[in-house]
Amino acid sequence: MKKRVLAVILGAVMTMSLAACGSSDAGKTSSNDSEKSYTIGISQFAEHGSLDNCREGFLEGLKEEGIEEGKNLTVEVKNAAADQGTAKQISDGFVSDKVDLVCAIATPSAQAAYNSAMNSDIPVVYTAVTDPVAAKLAKEDGTPAGNVTGTSDELPIKAQLEMIREMLPDAKNIGILYTTSEANSVSALAKYKELAGDYGFTIVDKGIAQTADISLATDELLTEVDCLTNLTDNTVVASLATILDKANKQNIPVFGSEIEQVKIGCLAAEGLDYVALGKQTGKMAAEILKGEKKVSDMNFETITEPGFYVNEKVAENLGVTVPQDLADEAVESFTEITK
């Protein structure tokens, strides 16, 4: 009888031990599959409005799909401060931590995350990558180059040129600052040069390697152009305040590539809504996390309809008249400059 009681006790202890081990091994999964929790690493290349909006939109998109920070989602956000070496360190760290997914915001961070995660099973979902094919994140047909997919912020360059011509009917030369190491910027610049002649423009460009180059490059460029237009170049946009200050002193308009640039002092933009872009990315990530789709089956996506944004205060300061048809079409008009 004692042996039998002892056997029962030992059996109960072993069952409890196995249950405890099972709980530990599951790590991020409770007894109910619907109560899974996730850990995501967000690698953001630089801190500026459009990329911040991507991040916020990404989390909103996840939340709409039932994956919410503080409930079933742990998020670690790291910013590379526009340094490619730091971007690599961040993505290496996320892979070492074995996160469930890496969200990479902007092309340099996306490239770093893809390379870091290449030999793991960690999916990478990017956003704010202008040309995923040029960045070697996707193949020519749009399919993923590996365990990586996301959303593109391809610029509506044709619409931007049309808008600039309508607002500045006498302009001839458009200046563009770009970072020579950013694949998205090189690709967008080539497209601008291809299309500019159709609208009677010549593109004058200045390449930079780092933030320290921007001041001198801007000074040189402003002597040769009638206006500037921005790409979604992270290094340049992060220094937009400096560029605007110099351009305003010479009464030269600067056109943005999205809403946040118009808020802080660009004249206008045929741009994207980066919150919406981030939200679209978050929904893609949710499908991957839930196992509803495989990365290999998900081509990168884009937002197809740009919106017109204008800063009426900037127009007043520059003495530029906003054509009524453009004003009527504006998604949003600003009457002040946000610092």
Secondary structure, 3 states (H helix, E strand, C coil): CHHHHHHHHHHHHHHHHHHHHHHHHHCCCCCCHHHCCEEEEEEECCCCHHHHHHHHHHHHHHHHCCCCECCCEEEEEEECCCCHHHHHHHHHHHHHCCCCEEEEECHHHHHHHHHHHCCCCCCEEEECCCCCCCCCCECCCCCECCCEEEEECCCCHHHHHHHHHHHCCCCCEEEEEEECCCHHHHHHHHHHHHHHHHHCCEEEEEEECCHHHHHHHHHHHHCCCCEEECCCCHHHHHCHHHHHHHHHHCCCCEECCEHHHHHCCCCEEEEECHHHHHHHHHHHHHHHHCCCCCHHHCCCEECCCCEEEEEHHHHHHHCCCCCHHHHHHCCEEECCCCC
